[in-house]
Amino acid sequence: MTVAETVHDYVQLSFGPDTGLSIYNDFWIAPEARPRDLVGQRVIAVDSTINEALIRFEGSSLTVDLRPSAFHGPEAMQLHRDGHDPIIWS
């Protein structure tokens, strides 16, 4: 189950105790919602292209803009998994 919170100027999603995703780039949720509306939803699919990453939940989807104009820092996202090196979109 997903836990979501806004931390300063980015969003942090947790998918259980061992996996987390920090999103620093522009993103949107469809249907229109806030990150906290993702709480409790299960991820059912993940897809990405050069321009966006799409995370599909049971009742909504979150799209992260990966175009250069959407960056607010050196990284778009970071995936953290206990026991593994982080995966960084930059």
mmCIF file as gemmi writes it, N, C-alpha and C atoms, coordinates in Angstrom:
data_model
loop_
_atom_site.group_PDB
_atom_site.id
_atom_site.type_symbol
_atom_site.label_atom_id
_atom_site.label_alt_id
_atom_site.label_comp_id
_atom_site.label_asym_id
_atom_site.label_entity_id
_atom_site.label_seq_id
_atom_site.pdbx_PDB_ins_code
_atom_site.Cartn_x
_atom_site.Cartn_y
_atom_site.Cartn_z
_atom_site.occupancy
_atom_site.B_iso_or_equiv
_atom_site.pdbx_formal_charge
_atom_site.auth_seq_id
_atom_site.auth_asym_id
_atom_site.pdbx_PDB_model_num
ATOM 1 N N . MET Axp A 1 ? 0.839 -1.187 0 1 0 ? 1 A 1
ATOM 2 C CA . MET Axp A 1 ? 0 0 0 1 0 ? 1 A 1
ATOM 3 C C . MET Axp A 1 ? 0.878 1.242 0 1 0 ? 1 A 1
ATOM 4 N N . THR Axp A 2 ? 0.396 2.269 -0.646 1 0 ? 2 A 1
ATOM 5 C CA . THR Axp A 2 ? 1.15 3.494 -0.816 1 0 ? 2 A 1
ATOM 6 C C . THR Axp A 2 ? 0.935 4.457 0.347 1 0 ? 2 A 1
ATOM 7 N N . VAL Axp A 3 ? 2.026 5.097 0.737 1 0 ? 3 A 1
ATOM 8 C CA . VAL Axp A 3 ? 1.988 6.213 1.678 1 0 ? 3 A 1
ATOM 9 C C . VAL Axp A 3 ? 2.598 7.389 0.923 1 0 ? 3 A 1
ATOM 10 N N . ALA Axp A 4 ? 2 8.569 1.019 1 0 ? 4 A 1
ATOM 11 C CA . ALA Axp A 4 ? 2.486 9.729 0.275 1 0 ? 4 A 1
ATOM 12 C C . ALA Axp A 4 ? 2.542 10.944 1.178 1 0 ? 4 A 1
ATOM 13 N N . GLU Axp A 5 ? 3.599 11.735 1.006 1 0 ? 5 A 1
ATOM 14 C CA . GLU Axp A 5 ? 3.689 12.978 1.745 1 0 ? 5 A 1
ATOM 15 C C . GLU Axp A 5 ? 4.497 13.98 0.946 1 0 ? 5 A 1
ATOM 16 N N . THR Axp A 6 ? 4.186 15.248 1.141 1 0 ? 6 A 1
ATOM 17 C CA . THR Axp A 6 ? 4.943 16.331 0.536 1 0 ? 6 A 1
ATOM 18 C C . THR Axp A 6 ? 5.994 16.768 1.551 1 0 ? 6 A 1
ATOM 19 N N . VAL Axp A 7 ? 7.252 16.793 1.119 1 0 ? 7 A 1
ATOM 20 C CA . VAL Axp A 7 ? 8.361 17.19 1.969 1 0 ? 7 A 1
ATOM 21 C C . VAL Axp A 7 ? 9.028 18.392 1.315 1 0 ? 7 A 1
ATOM 22 N N . HIS Axp A 8 ? 8.898 19.549 1.922 1 0 ? 8 A 1
ATOM 23 C CA . HIS Axp A 8 ? 9.425 20.799 1.371 1 0 ? 8 A 1
ATOM 24 C C . HIS Axp A 8 ? 8.865 21.006 -0.03 1 0 ? 8 A 1
ATOM 25 N N . ASP Axp A 9 ? 9.69 20.816 -1.063 1 0 ? 9 A 1
ATOM 26 C CA . ASP Axp A 9 ? 9.243 21.079 -2.426 1 0 ? 9 A 1
ATOM 27 C C . ASP Axp A 9 ? 9.235 19.825 -3.296 1 0 ? 9 A 1
ATOM 28 N N . TYR Axp A 10 ? 9.157 18.66 -2.681 1 0 ? 10 A 1
ATOM 29 C CA . TYR Axp A 10 ? 9.074 17.429 -3.462 1 0 ? 10 A 1
ATOM 30 C C . TYR Axp A 10 ? 8.109 16.462 -2.783 1 0 ? 10 A 1
ATOM 31 N N . VAL Axp A 11 ? 7.81 15.376 -3.486 1 0 ? 11 A 1
ATOM 32 C CA . VAL Axp A 11 ? 6.869 14.373 -2.976 1 0 ? 11 A 1
ATOM 33 C C . VAL Axp A 11 ? 7.617 13.079 -2.72 1 0 ? 11 A 1
ATOM 34 N N . GLN Axp A 12 ? 7.265 12.431 -1.637 1 0 ? 12 A 1
ATOM 35 C CA . GLN Axp A 12 ? 7.861 11.16 -1.285 1 0 ? 12 A 1
ATOM 36 C C . GLN Axp A 12 ? 6.757 10.111 -1.177 1 0 ? 12 A 1
ATOM 37 N N . LEU Axp A 13 ? 6.911 9.032 -1.936 1 0 ? 13 A 1
ATOM 38 C CA . LEU Axp A 13 ? 5.983 7.905 -1.89 1 0 ? 13 A 1
ATOM 39 C C . LEU Axp A 13 ? 6.692 6.715 -1.254 1 0 ? 13 A 1
ATOM 40 N N . SER Axp A 14 ? 5.99 5.987 -0.41 1 0 ? 14 A 1
ATOM 41 C CA . SER Axp A 14 ? 6.52 4.759 0.179 1 0 ? 14 A 1
ATOM 42 C C . SER Axp A 14 ? 5.624 3.612 -0.24 1 0 ? 14 A 1
ATOM 43 N N . PHE Axp A 15 ? 6.253 2.536 -0.667 1 0 ? 15 A 1
ATOM 44 C CA . PHE Axp A 15 ? 5.538 1.34 -1.097 1 0 ? 15 A 1
ATOM 45 C C . PHE Axp A 15 ? 5.936 0.202 -0.168 1 0 ? 15 A 1
ATOM 46 N N . GLY Axp A 16 ? 5.497 0.26 1.058 1 0 ? 16 A 1
ATOM 47 C CA . GLY Axp A 16 ? 5.907 -0.702 2.062 1 0 ? 16 A 1
ATOM 48 C C . GLY Axp A 16 ? 7.123 -0.171 2.8 1 0 ? 16 A 1
ATOM 49 N N . PRO Axp A 17 ? 7.626 -0.944 3.763 1 0 ? 17 A 1
ATOM 50 C CA . PRO Axp A 17 ? 8.699 -0.454 4.622 1 0 ? 17 A 1
ATOM 51 C C . PRO Axp A 17 ? 10.067 -0.37 3.945 1 0 ? 17 A 1
ATOM 52 N N . ASP Axp A 18 ? 10.261 -1.01 2.798 1 0 ? 18 A 1
ATOM 53 C CA . ASP Axp A 18 ? 11.589 -1.115 2.2 1 0 ? 18 A 1
ATOM 54 C C . ASP Axp A 18 ? 11.784 -0.357 0.896 1 0 ? 18 A 1
ATOM 55 N N . THR Axp A 19 ? 10.742 0.288 0.37 1 0 ? 19 A 1
ATOM 56 C CA . THR Axp A 19 ? 10.845 0.924 -0.939 1 0 ? 19 A 1
ATOM 57 C C . THR Axp A 19 ? 10.221 2.31 -0.903 1 0 ? 19 A 1
ATOM 58 N N . GLY Axp A 20 ? 10.964 3.292 -1.421 1 0 ? 20 A 1
ATOM 59 C CA . GLY Axp A 20 ? 10.455 4.655 -1.467 1 0 ? 20 A 1
ATOM 60 C C . GLY Axp A 20 ? 10.876 5.356 -2.745 1 0 ? 20 A 1
ATOM 61 N N . LEU Axp A 21 ? 10.07 6.285 -3.182 1 0 ? 21 A 1
ATOM 62 C CA . LEU Axp A 21 ? 10.331 7.063 -4.392 1 0 ? 21 A 1
ATOM 63 C C . LEU Axp A 21 ? 10.189 8.534 -4.061 1 0 ? 21 A 1
ATOM 64 N N . SER Axp A 22 ? 11.25 9.3 -4.302 1 0 ? 22 A 1
ATOM 65 C CA . SER Axp A 22 ? 11.207 10.75 -4.134 1 0 ? 22 A 1
ATOM 66 C C . SER Axp A 22 ? 11.084 11.374 -5.514 1 0 ? 22 A 1
ATOM 67 N N . ILE Axp A 23 ? 10.105 12.265 -5.688 1 0 ? 23 A 1
ATOM 68 C CA . ILE Axp A 23 ? 9.848 12.904 -6.985 1 0 ? 23 A 1
ATOM 69 C C . ILE Axp A 23 ? 10.147 14.387 -6.847 1 0 ? 23 A 1
ATOM 70 N N . TYR Axp A 24 ? 11.128 14.852 -7.622 1 0 ? 24 A 1
ATOM 71 C CA . TYR Axp A 24 ? 11.554 16.242 -7.567 1 0 ? 24 A 1
ATOM 72 C C . TYR Axp A 24 ? 11.04 17.054 -8.757 1 0 ? 24 A 1
ATOM 73 N N . ASN Axp A 25 ? 10.716 16.403 -9.847 1 0 ? 25 A 1
ATOM 74 C CA . ASN Axp A 25 ? 10.255 17.085 -11.056 1 0 ? 25 A 1
ATOM 75 C C . ASN Axp A 25 ? 8.773 17.422 -10.989 1 0 ? 25 A 1
ATOM 76 N N . ASP Axp A 26 ? 8.326 18.176 -11.982 1 0 ? 26 A 1
ATOM 77 C CA . ASP Axp A 26 ? 6.894 18.44 -12.127 1 0 ? 26 A 1
ATOM 78 C C . ASP Axp A 26 ? 6.175 17.116 -12.348 1 0 ? 26 A 1
ATOM 79 N N . PHE Axp A 27 ? 4.972 17.011 -11.834 1 0 ? 27 A 1
ATOM 80 C CA . PHE Axp A 27 ? 4.173 15.8 -12.013 1 0 ? 27 A 1
ATOM 81 C C . PHE Axp A 27 ? 2.701 16.183 -11.954 1 0 ? 27 A 1
ATOM 82 N N . TRP Axp A 28 ? 1.844 15.258 -12.376 1 0 ? 28 A 1
ATOM 83 C CA . TRP Axp A 28 ? 0.398 15.444 -12.244 1 0 ? 28 A 1
ATOM 84 C C . TRP Axp A 28 ? -0.243 14.101 -11.97 1 0 ? 28 A 1
ATOM 85 N N . ILE Axp A 29 ? -1.395 14.176 -11.356 1 0 ? 29 A 1
ATOM 86 C CA . ILE Axp A 29 ? -2.146 12.978 -10.994 1 0 ? 29 A 1
ATOM 87 C C . ILE Axp A 29 ? -3.495 13.042 -11.693 1 0 ? 29 A 1
ATOM 88 N N . ALA Axp A 30 ? -3.904 11.932 -12.301 1 0 ? 30 A 1
ATOM 89 C CA . ALA Axp A 30 ? -5.197 11.87 -12.977 1 0 ? 30 A 1
ATOM 90 C C . ALA Axp A 30 ? -6.002 10.714 -12.39 1 0 ? 30 A 1
ATOM 91 N N . PRO Axp A 31 ? -7.295 10.881 -12.135 1 0 ? 31 A 1
ATOM 92 C CA . PRO Axp A 31 ? -7.972 12.159 -12.214 1 0 ? 31 A 1
ATOM 93 C C . PRO Axp A 31 ? -7.364 13.133 -11.212 1 0 ? 31 A 1
ATOM 94 N N . GLU Axp A 32 ? -7.602 14.411 -11.43 1 0 ? 32 A 1
ATOM 95 C CA . GLU Axp A 32 ? -6.962 15.455 -10.633 1 0 ? 32 A 1
ATOM 96 C C . GLU Axp A 32 ? -7.059 15.148 -9.14 1 0 ? 32 A 1
ATOM 97 N N . ALA Axp A 33 ? -5.902 15.136 -8.499 1 0 ? 33 A 1
ATOM 98 C CA . ALA Axp A 33 ? -5.847 14.786 -7.076 1 0 ? 33 A 1
ATOM 99 C C . ALA Axp A 33 ? -4.548 15.329 -6.488 1 0 ? 33 A 1
ATOM 100 N N . ARG Axp A 34 ? -4.412 15.163 -5.204 1 0 ? 34 A 1
ATOM 101 C CA . ARG Axp A 34 ? -3.183 15.523 -4.485 1 0 ? 34 A 1
ATOM 102 C C . ARG Axp A 34 ? -2.432 14.236 -4.156 1 0 ? 34 A 1
ATOM 103 N N . PRO Axp A 35 ? -1.127 14.344 -3.889 1 0 ? 35 A 1
ATOM 104 C CA . PRO Axp A 35 ? -0.373 13.124 -3.551 1 0 ? 35 A 1
ATOM 105 C C . PRO Axp A 35 ? -0.997 12.345 -2.402 1 0 ? 35 A 1
ATOM 106 N N . ARG Axp A 36 ? -1.528 13.011 -1.414 1 0 ? 36 A 1
ATOM 107 C CA . ARG Axp A 36 ? -2.104 12.28 -0.278 1 0 ? 36 A 1
ATOM 108 C C . ARG Axp A 36 ? -3.316 11.447 -0.68 1 0 ? 36 A 1
ATOM 109 N N . ASP Axp A 37 ? -3.916 11.743 -1.829 1 0 ? 37 A 1
ATOM 110 C CA . ASP Axp A 37 ? -5.038 10.937 -2.309 1 0 ? 37 A 1
ATOM 111 C C . ASP Axp A 37 ? -4.582 9.558 -2.813 1 0 ? 37 A 1
ATOM 112 N N . LEU Axp A 38 ? -3.279 9.37 -2.967 1 0 ? 38 A 1
ATOM 113 C CA . LEU Axp A 38 ? -2.743 8.072 -3.392 1 0 ? 38 A 1
ATOM 114 C C . LEU Axp A 38 ? -2.591 7.096 -2.229 1 0 ? 38 A 1
ATOM 115 N N . VAL Axp A 39 ? -2.71 7.593 -1.017 1 0 ? 39 A 1
ATOM 116 C CA . VAL Axp A 39 ? -2.51 6.76 0.166 1 0 ? 39 A 1
ATOM 117 C C . VAL Axp A 39 ? -3.453 5.557 0.122 1 0 ? 39 A 1
ATOM 118 N N . GLY Axp A 40 ? -2.88 4.379 0.327 1 0 ? 40 A 1
ATOM 119 C CA . GLY Axp A 40 ? -3.662 3.15 0.351 1 0 ? 40 A 1
ATOM 120 C C . GLY Axp A 40 ? -3.868 2.5 -0.996 1 0 ? 40 A 1
ATOM 121 N N . GLN Axp A 41 ? -3.563 3.201 -2.095 1 0 ? 41 A 1
ATOM 122 C CA . GLN Axp A 41 ? -3.733 2.602 -3.42 1 0 ? 41 A 1
ATOM 123 C C . GLN Axp A 41 ? -2.53 1.716 -3.748 1 0 ? 41 A 1
ATOM 124 N N . ARG Axp A 42 ? -2.787 0.644 -4.469 1 0 ? 42 A 1
ATOM 125 C CA . ARG Axp A 42 ? -1.721 -0.248 -4.913 1 0 ? 42 A 1
ATOM 126 C C . ARG Axp A 42 ? -1.256 0.152 -6.307 1 0 ? 42 A 1
ATOM 127 N N . VAL Axp A 43 ? 0.05 0.013 -6.524 1 0 ? 43 A 1
ATOM 128 C CA . VAL Axp A 43 ? 0.615 0.221 -7.858 1 0 ? 43 A 1
ATOM 129 C C . VAL Axp A 43 ? 0.287 -1.007 -8.689 1 0 ? 43 A 1
ATOM 130 N N . ILE Axp A 44 ? -0.253 -0.772 -9.904 1 0 ? 44 A 1
ATOM 131 C CA . ILE Axp A 44 ? -0.591 -1.901 -10.771 1 0 ? 44 A 1
ATOM 132 C C . ILE Axp A 44 ? 0.276 -1.957 -12.031 1 0 ? 44 A 1
ATOM 133 N N . ALA Axp A 45 ? 0.957 -0.853 -12.363 1 0 ? 45 A 1
ATOM 134 C CA . ALA Axp A 45 ? 1.832 -0.849 -13.538 1 0 ? 45 A 1
ATOM 135 C C . ALA Axp A 45 ? 2.735 0.379 -13.503 1 0 ? 45 A 1
ATOM 136 N N . VAL Axp A 46 ? 3.889 0.24 -14.141 1 0 ? 46 A 1
ATOM 137 C CA . VAL Axp A 46 ? 4.832 1.345 -14.287 1 0 ? 46 A 1
ATOM 138 C C . VAL Axp A 46 ? 5.324 1.324 -15.721 1 0 ? 46 A 1
ATOM 139 N N . ASP Axp A 47 ? 5.413 2.5 -16.329 1 0 ? 47 A 1
ATOM 140 C CA . ASP Axp A 47 ? 5.885 2.604 -17.702 1 0 ? 47 A 1
ATOM 141 C C . ASP Axp A 47 ? 6.65 3.913 -17.824 1 0 ? 47 A 1
ATOM 142 N N . SER Axp A 48 ? 7.577 3.975 -18.753 1 0 ? 48 A 1
ATOM 143 C CA . SER Axp A 48 ? 8.292 5.23 -18.955 1 0 ? 48 A 1
ATOM 144 C C . SER Axp A 48 ? 8.72 5.382 -20.398 1 0 ? 48 A 1
ATOM 145 N N . THR Axp A 49 ? 8.867 6.628 -20.77 1 0 ? 49 A 1
ATOM 146 C CA . THR Axp A 49 ? 9.419 7.012 -22.064 1 0 ? 49 A 1
ATOM 147 C C . THR Axp A 49 ? 10.517 8.033 -21.779 1 0 ? 49 A 1
ATOM 148 N N . ILE Axp A 50 ? 11.108 8.557 -22.803 1 0 ? 50 A 1
ATOM 149 C CA . ILE Axp A 50 ? 12.139 9.572 -22.603 1 0 ? 50 A 1
ATOM 150 C C . ILE Axp A 50 ? 11.556 10.851 -21.994 1 0 ? 50 A 1
ATOM 151 N N . ASN Axp A 51 ? 10.254 11.102 -22.182 1 0 ? 51 A 1
ATOM 152 C CA . ASN Axp A 51 ? 9.626 12.341 -21.72 1 0 ? 51 A 1
ATOM 153 C C . ASN Axp A 51 ? 8.848 12.227 -20.422 1 0 ? 51 A 1
ATOM 154 N N . GLU Axp A 52 ? 8.489 10.996 -20.001 1 0 ? 52 A 1
ATOM 155 C CA . GLU Axp A 52 ? 7.678 10.873 -18.792 1 0 ? 52 A 1
ATOM 156 C C . GLU Axp A 52 ? 7.764 9.478 -18.199 1 0 ? 52 A 1
ATOM 157 N N . ALA Axp A 53 ? 7.495 9.43 -16.907 1 0 ? 53 A 1
ATOM 158 C CA . ALA Axp A 53 ? 7.347 8.16 -16.194 1 0 ? 53 A 1
ATOM 159 C C . ALA Axp A 53 ? 5.917 8.095 -15.69 1 0 ? 53 A 1
ATOM 160 N N . LEU Axp A 54 ? 5.271 6.98 -15.886 1 0 ? 54 A 1
ATOM 161 C CA . LEU Axp A 54 ? 3.87 6.813 -15.525 1 0 ? 54 A 1
ATOM 162 C C . LEU Axp A 54 ? 3.74 5.696 -14.492 1 0 ? 54 A 1
ATOM 163 N N . ILE Axp A 55 ? 3.137 6.022 -13.368 1 0 ? 55 A 1
ATOM 164 C CA . ILE Axp A 55 ? 2.863 5.029 -12.327 1 0 ? 55 A 1
ATOM 165 C C . ILE Axp A 55 ? 1.35 4.907 -12.231 1 0 ? 55 A 1
ATOM 166 N N . ARG Axp A 56 ? 0.833 3.721 -12.557 1 0 ? 56 A 1
ATOM 167 C CA . ARG Axp A 56 ? -0.609 3.484 -12.495 1 0 ? 56 A 1
ATOM 168 C C . ARG Axp A 56 ? -0.964 2.858 -11.158 1 0 ? 56 A 1
ATOM 169 N N . PHE Axp A 57 ? -1.946 3.456 -10.507 1 0 ? 57 A 1
ATOM 170 C CA . PHE Axp A 57 ? -2.467 2.948 -9.253 1 0 ? 57 A 1
ATOM 171 C C . PHE Axp A 57 ? -3.838 2.349 -9.52 1 0 ? 57 A 1
ATOM 172 N N . GLU Axp A 58 ? -4.442 1.74 -8.513 1 0 ? 58 A 1
ATOM 173 C CA . GLU Axp A 58 ? -5.763 1.125 -8.672 1 0 ? 58 A 1
ATOM 174 C C . GLU Axp A 58 ? -6.802 2.132 -9.148 1 0 ? 58 A 1
ATOM 175 N N . GLY Axp A 59 ? -6.75 3.359 -8.637 1 0 ? 59 A 1
ATOM 176 C CA . GLY Axp A 59 ? -7.786 4.328 -8.97 1 0 ? 59 A 1
ATOM 177 C C . GLY Axp A 59 ? -7.31 5.596 -9.631 1 0 ? 59 A 1
ATOM 178 N N . SER Axp A 60 ? -6.014 5.678 -9.956 1 0 ? 60 A 1
ATOM 179 C CA . SER Axp A 60 ? -5.494 6.902 -10.55 1 0 ? 60 A 1
ATOM 180 C C . SER Axp A 60 ? -4.138 6.614 -11.177 1 0 ? 60 A 1
ATOM 181 N N . SER Axp A 61 ? -3.534 7.645 -11.724 1 0 ? 61 A 1
ATOM 182 C CA . SER Axp A 61 ? -2.187 7.504 -12.271 1 0 ? 61 A 1
ATOM 183 C C . SER Axp A 61 ? -1.396 8.764 -11.968 1 0 ? 61 A 1
ATOM 184 N N . LEU Axp A 62 ? -0.104 8.593 -11.779 1 0 ? 62 A 1
ATOM 185 C CA . LEU Axp A 62 ? 0.801 9.697 -11.515 1 0 ? 62 A 1
ATOM 186 C C . LEU Axp A 62 ? 1.806 9.737 -12.652 1 0 ? 62 A 1
ATOM 187 N N . THR Axp A 63 ? 1.932 10.889 -13.301 1 0 ? 63 A 1
ATOM 188 C CA . THR Axp A 63 ? 2.861 11.067 -14.405 1 0 ? 63 A 1
ATOM 189 C C . THR Axp A 63 ? 3.926 12.064 -13.99 1 0 ? 63 A 1
ATOM 190 N N . VAL Axp A 64 ? 5.187 11.669 -14.113 1 0 ? 64 A 1
ATOM 191 C CA . VAL Axp A 64 ? 6.316 12.539 -13.807 1 0 ? 64 A 1
ATOM 192 C C . VAL Axp A 64 ? 6.895 13.028 -15.127 1 0 ? 64 A 1
ATOM 193 N N . ASP Axp A 65 ? 6.998 14.342 -15.26 1 0 ? 65 A 1
ATOM 194 C CA . ASP Axp A 65 ? 7.547 14.971 -16.459 1 0 ? 65 A 1
ATOM 195 C C . ASP Axp A 65 ? 9.064 14.833 -16.425 1 0 ? 65 A 1
ATOM 196 N N . LEU Axp A 66 ? 9.649 14.188 -17.429 1 0 ? 66 A 1
ATOM 197 C CA . LEU Axp A 66 ? 11.089 13.985 -17.489 1 0 ? 66 A 1
ATOM 198 C C . LEU Axp A 66 ? 11.772 14.893 -18.509 1 0 ? 66 A 1
ATOM 199 N N . ARG Axp A 67 ? 11.017 15.812 -19.088 1 0 ? 67 A 1
ATOM 200 C CA . ARG Axp A 67 ? 11.628 16.747 -20.042 1 0 ? 67 A 1
ATOM 201 C C . ARG Axp A 67 ? 12.534 17.732 -19.289 1 0 ? 67 A 1
ATOM 202 N N . PRO Axp A 68 ? 13.566 18.243 -19.935 1 0 ? 68 A 1
ATOM 203 C CA . PRO Axp A 68 ? 14.485 19.174 -19.267 1 0 ? 68 A 1
ATOM 204 C C . PRO Axp A 68 ? 13.785 20.365 -18.608 1 0 ? 68 A 1
ATOM 205 N N . SER Axp A 69 ? 12.71 20.841 -19.173 1 0 ? 69 A 1
ATOM 206 C CA . SER Axp A 69 ? 12.005 22.001 -18.615 1 0 ? 69 A 1
ATOM 207 C C . SER Axp A 69 ? 11.319 21.695 -17.288 1 0 ? 69 A 1
ATOM 208 N N . ALA Axp A 70 ? 11.179 20.432 -16.922 1 0 ? 70 A 1
ATOM 209 C CA . ALA Axp A 70 ? 10.481 20.038 -15.695 1 0 ? 70 A 1
ATOM 210 C C . ALA Axp A 70 ? 11.415 19.866 -14.507 1 0 ? 70 A 1
ATOM 211 N N . PHE Axp A 71 ? 12.727 19.929 -14.741 1 0 ? 71 A 1
ATOM 212 C CA . PHE Axp A 71 ? 13.69 19.719 -13.666 1 0 ? 71 A 1
ATOM 213 C C . PHE Axp A 71 ? 13.771 20.947 -12.769 1 0 ? 71 A 1
ATOM 214 N N . HIS Axp A 72 ? 13.843 20.696 -11.45 1 0 ? 72 A 1
ATOM 215 C CA . HIS Axp A 72 ? 14.025 21.765 -10.462 1 0 ? 72 A 1
ATOM 216 C C . HIS Axp A 72 ? 15.343 21.58 -9.729 1 0 ? 72 A 1
ATOM 217 N N . GLY Axp A 73 ? 16.098 20.592 -10.113 1 0 ? 73 A 1
ATOM 218 C CA . GLY Axp A 73 ? 17.384 20.281 -9.511 1 0 ? 73 A 1
ATOM 219 C C . GLY Axp A 73 ? 18.1 19.305 -10.415 1 0 ? 73 A 1
ATOM 220 N N . PRO Axp A 74 ? 19.146 18.673 -9.917 1 0 ? 74 A 1
ATOM 221 C CA . PRO Axp A 74 ? 19.923 17.769 -10.767 1 0 ? 74 A 1
ATOM 222 C C . PRO Axp A 74 ? 19.244 16.428 -11.041 1 0 ? 74 A 1
ATOM 223 N N . GLU Axp A 75 ? 18.214 16.082 -10.261 1 0 ? 75 A 1
ATOM 224 C CA . GLU Axp A 75 ? 17.581 14.774 -10.4 1 0 ? 75 A 1
ATOM 225 C C . GLU Axp A 75 ? 16.072 14.924 -10.575 1 0 ? 75 A 1
ATOM 226 N N . ALA Axp A 76 ? 15.486 14.037 -11.361 1 0 ? 76 A 1
ATOM 227 C CA . ALA Axp A 76 ? 14.035 14.008 -11.517 1 0 ? 76 A 1
ATOM 228 C C . ALA Axp A 76 ? 13.385 13.2 -10.406 1 0 ? 76 A 1
ATOM 229 N N . MET Axp A 77 ? 13.977 12.013 -10.114 1 0 ? 77 A 1
ATOM 230 C CA . MET Axp A 77 ? 13.437 11.1 -9.105 1 0 ? 77 A 1
ATOM 231 C C . MET Axp A 77 ? 14.569 10.248 -8.549 1 0 ? 77 A 1
ATOM 232 N N . GLN Axp A 78 ? 14.301 9.682 -7.373 1 0 ? 78 A 1
ATOM 233 C CA . GLN Axp A 78 ? 15.191 8.682 -6.777 1 0 ? 78 A 1
ATOM 234 C C . GLN Axp A 78 ? 14.339 7.553 -6.224 1 0 ? 78 A 1
ATOM 235 N N . LEU Axp A 79 ? 14.712 6.321 -6.566 1 0 ? 79 A 1
ATOM 236 C CA . LEU Axp A 79 ? 14.068 5.137 -6.019 1 0 ? 79 A 1
ATOM 237 C C . LEU Axp A 79 ? 15.022 4.513 -5.013 1 0 ? 79 A 1
ATOM 238 N N . HIS Axp A 80 ? 14.541 4.332 -3.787 1 0 ? 80 A 1
ATOM 239 C CA . HIS Axp A 80 ? 15.336 3.724 -2.725 1 0 ? 80 A 1
ATOM 240 C C . HIS Axp A 80 ? 14.724 2.376 -2.353 1 0 ? 80 A 1
ATOM 241 N N . ARG Axp A 81 ? 15.568 1.345 -2.315 1 0 ? 81 A 1
ATOM 242 C CA . ARG Axp A 81 ? 15.137 0.012 -1.887 1 0 ? 81 A 1
ATOM 243 C C . ARG Axp A 81 ? 16.174 -0.511 -0.919 1 0 ? 81 A 1
ATOM 244 N N . ASP Axp A 82 ? 15.739 -0.947 0.244 1 0 ? 82 A 1
ATOM 245 C CA . ASP Axp A 82 ? 16.674 -1.473 1.229 1 0 ? 82 A 1
ATOM 246 C C . ASP Axp A 82 ? 17.527 -2.576 0.616 1 0 ? 82 A 1
ATOM 247 N N . GLY Axp A 83 ? 18.826 -2.489 0.846 1 0 ? 83 A 1
ATOM 248 C CA . GLY Axp A 83 ? 19.735 -3.506 0.346 1 0 ? 83 A 1
ATOM 249 C C . GLY Axp A 83 ? 20.195 -3.32 -1.087 1 0 ? 83 A 1
ATOM 250 N N . HIS Axp A 84 ? 19.74 -2.234 -1.746 1 0 ? 84 A 1
ATOM 251 C CA . HIS Axp A 84 ? 20.112 -1.979 -3.151 1 0 ? 84 A 1
ATOM 252 C C . HIS Axp A 84 ? 20.594 -0.546 -3.293 1 0 ? 84 A 1
ATOM 253 N N . ASP Axp A 85 ? 21.419 -0.301 -4.299 1 0 ? 85 A 1
ATOM 254 C CA . ASP Axp A 85 ? 21.816 1.064 -4.604 1 0 ? 85 A 1
ATOM 255 C C . ASP Axp A 85 ? 20.6 1.843 -5.102 1 0 ? 85 A 1
ATOM 256 N N . PRO Axp A 86 ? 20.559 3.147 -4.834 1 0 ? 86 A 1
ATOM 257 C CA . PRO Axp A 86 ? 19.424 3.935 -5.341 1 0 ? 86 A 1
ATOM 258 C C . PRO Axp A 86 ? 19.45 4.013 -6.867 1 0 ? 86 A 1
ATOM 259 N N . ILE Axp A 87 ? 18.277 4.155 -7.437 1 0 ? 87 A 1
ATOM 260 C CA . ILE Axp A 87 ? 18.144 4.389 -8.881 1 0 ? 87 A 1
ATOM 261 C C . ILE Axp A 87 ? 17.77 5.865 -9.027 1 0 ? 87 A 1
ATOM 262 N N . ILE Axp A 88 ? 18.539 6.573 -9.857 1 0 ? 88 A 1
ATOM 263 C CA . ILE Axp A 88 ? 18.354 8.021 -10.001 1 0 ? 88 A 1
ATOM 264 C C . ILE Axp A 88 ? 18.058 8.359 -11.442 1 0 ? 88 A 1
ATOM 265 N N . TRP Axp A 89 ? 16.988 9.109 -11.646 1 0 ? 89 A 1
ATOM 266 C CA . TRP Axp A 89 ? 16.642 9.64 -12.959 1 0 ? 89 A 1
ATOM 267 C C . TRP Axp A 89 ? 17.226 11.043 -13.024 1 0 ? 89 A 1
ATOM 268 N N . SER Axp A 90 ? 18.141 11.271 -13.971 1 0 ? 90 A 1
ATOM 269 C CA . SER Axp A 90 ? 18.738 12.602 -14.089 1 0 ? 90 A 1
ATOM 270 C C . SER Axp A 90 ? 18.865 13.015 -15.534 1 0 ? 90 A 1
